[in-house]
Amino acid sequence: MKSRIQKIVYFAIGIACLGGVSLIAQDDPLRTTAVSQPSADTDIWDLISKGGLAMIPLGILSMAGTGLIVYNLMAVREKAFLSSKQVEELEPFIDRLDIDGAKEICKESSSPAINIISAGLNRIIDGELDQTAIEKAIDDAAEEELSGAFVLINYLSVIGAIAPMVGLLGTVSGMVKAFRSISTIGMGDPSVLANNISEALITTASGLIVAIPALLAYYYFKNKFGRISSSVNRVVGDVFFRLSQAARSARL
């Protein structure tokens, strides 16, 4: 289910990116007209068209960041990670040392907590509890299940770091054009100089507008994921402590 949601989000991001690039490309031929015939009504598309080529990667980063935020809002939830109902159904089987029955319950869910518990149960052969083998299986499964979910959170940090640099690149490009215009035509046409300077300022602001929400979302989801990971480890630990207690009682 998780992989299906990821594919849907990636597809939506790809379509949005292609649409954004085509819209910006359509605005580019109008840039000269906007400079030669300034209008009092400046909308968002005018600002984008004046931002230059740097606005294309910034638009892609913006849409990718929005897609990642929406995906993480749906995916990074305690209910999706813990599957409390299946964990409660496991308890009677654990108390009876019915390992096969517990494995069947685990097959009904694919949440990280259940997958980690299933990995530990699979190391129990003929009722023999090898604590070392079980702990190793739990650690390996926990690393695989939890680290995979954190990757899409970490991409928000990447966007937050790249966006200001792309904006800075646009700023440098705009200032280079401004000084080149001064050296070519002097100060006789202030509109050309103003257009180049506005490109520099727009890309700087756009880079920050993309980066700030991405970084805020990154730290929010990072902290939330940390709390969920602790809950997963606690639930898994409780299940196997219950199992060890049941095995000890059976030997007495």
N, C-alpha and C positions, 0 to 999 in steps of 0.2 A: 504493500500500500504506500509506504514511504517513497519507494523508487518511482511509483506512478505519479505521485504528487510532484516530485522533483522534475520529472520529464515535462509535466504540464507547465510548471513555472518557468523552466528553461525555454520551452517553446514560446510562451507568452513574452518573455524578455526578448527573444530573438525577433519576433514579429514587431514588438514595440520599437526595437533599435532600428530595424529596417525602415519603419514608418517615420521615425524621427530624422534619420539621415535623408530620406527623400524630401521631407518637408523643408529641411534646412537647405538642401541643394536647390529646391525650387525658389527659395528666397534670395539666393546668391545673385542672380541676374538683376534683381531690383536694387542692389546696393548702391549703384551709381545714381539711380533715380532718386533714392532717398537722400543722398548727399546734395544733389543739385537742386532738389525741390523739397526743402525741409517742411515738415508738417507739424502743427501744434499737437495733433493727436498721435502720440507714440505708444504703440501697444507692445506686448511681449515679443511678438514676432519681429518687430522692427529692431528691438534690442538684440535679439538672437542673430539677425542678419548682420548687424553692425559688429558683432563679436568676432567675426572672422572664422577661419577654419578650426580654431581651437574649440569652438562651440560644438563641433561634431563629436569628438571624444567625450567632452563634458556632458553632452546630451545622452550618450550611450551609458556613461557611468551613472548618471542620474537615474535612468530607467532601470539599469541593473540593480542599483541600490534599492530602489523602490520595490522591485520584484523580490529581492532577498529579504527585505523587512516584512513583506506580506507573507512570504513562505515561513520565516521564522516565527511569526505570530501564530501561524497554524501548527507548526511542528514542535516548537519548544514549549511543551505543556506537560505538567507533571502527570496528568492522566494518560497521555500517550506513551510515556516512558515506563510507568509503574504497573499498569494493568492490575489494579488492586483486587478486582473481582476474581481473576485467575489465581492470584496469590492466596486469597482466602479459600478457594476451592482446593488448593494444593495441601493445605494444612492437615485435613483428615488422612490423606494418603501418606504424608510424611510421618504422622503419628503412628500409623500402622506399618511403617517401613515398606509400603507398597510402591516401590521405585518405578515399576512398569506403569502403574496407574498414574503416578505423578508425571511421567514422561508424556503420557497421552494428553494430560491436561495442558502441558507446555506446548503441544502441537497446535492447540486451538488459538494461540496468540503469538504474535511476532514482535512484541514490545521488547525493548532492550533488557528490562529486568527479567522477563521470562526467558529470553534467549541466554542470558548469563546463568540463570538457575539451571536451564536445560543442559548447558555445557558442563556444569558441575555434576549433574545427575548421570550424564553419559560416562563419567569416569568411575561410576560405581558398578563393579562387575561381580555377579554372584553374591550380592549383599555385602561385599567387602568394602569398607570405607577407608580408602587410602587418603588420609588428610592432605598429604603433600601433593598428590596428583589432583585432588579436587581443588585445592587452593590455586594450583598452577593453571588449571582449566578456567577457573573463575577470573583470575587476573588477565589471562589472554583474551577471554571473551569480553570482559569489561573494557579493555583497551580498544578492541575492535568496534564494539557497539557505540561507545561514548565518543571516541575520537572522530568517528565518521560523522556524527551529528554536529560536532563543533566546527567542522571544516567550513560549512556554509555561513556560520556566524563569523568566522575569521575573515571571510571575503569582504565583509563590511569594513573591517579595519584596513584592508588593502585599498578599497575605494576611498576611504577617508584620507589615506596617505597620498594616493596618486592624484586625486582631483585638484588639490592646491598647486601641485607641481605643473599640471597641465594648464591651470589658470595663469601661473607665473610665466610659462612658455608663451602664452598668448599676450601677456603683458609686455614681455621683451620684444615680441614680434611687432606689436603696435607701436612701441617707442622707436624701434628701428625704422619703421615706415615713416614716423613723424619726422625724425631727423633727416631721413632721406628726402622727404618732401621739402624741408627747409633748404637743404643744399641744392635742390633742383630748381624750385620755383620761388624760393625765398619766402617772405611773409605776406606776399601779395594776395594769397587766397586762404584766409583763415579757416574756411570750411573743410579743406582737405586736411589741414593739421588737426582740426577738432575731431574729424572722423577717425584718424589714426589714434589719437589719445583716448577717444571713447572706446575704441576696440580694446586698448590696453586695460582700461578700468573695468569694462564689462566682463572680460574674461577673469580678472582677479576676483571680482564679486561672485561670478558664477562658480568658480572653483571652491570658494568658501561656502556658498549656498549648498553645494553638493556634499562637501566634506563634513560639515557640522552635523547634519542629521544622521549621516552614516556612522560617525564616531559615537554619537549619543546612543544610537540603536545598538552598536557593537557592545558598548559597556553594559547596556541594559540586558541584552541577551546573554552576555558572558556571565554576569552575576546570577541571572536566573538559571542558566545552565549549570553553574556551580552548585546551586542549592538542589537542583533536581538530581545531579550526579551523587551528591551526598545521600539523598533519599534512596536512590537506587542501591547504593552500597549498603545502606542500613537494612533495607528490605531483604536483599540477598543474604547478608550476614545473619539476619534473624531466621531465615528459612533453614540454613545449614546448621545453625546452632540448635534449632528445634530437631533437626535430623540426628545430630550427634547425641542429643539428650535421649531421643527415642531409642537409638542403638544401644546406649549405655543401660537404659532401663531393661531392654530385652536381654542383655547379658546377665543381669542380676537375678 
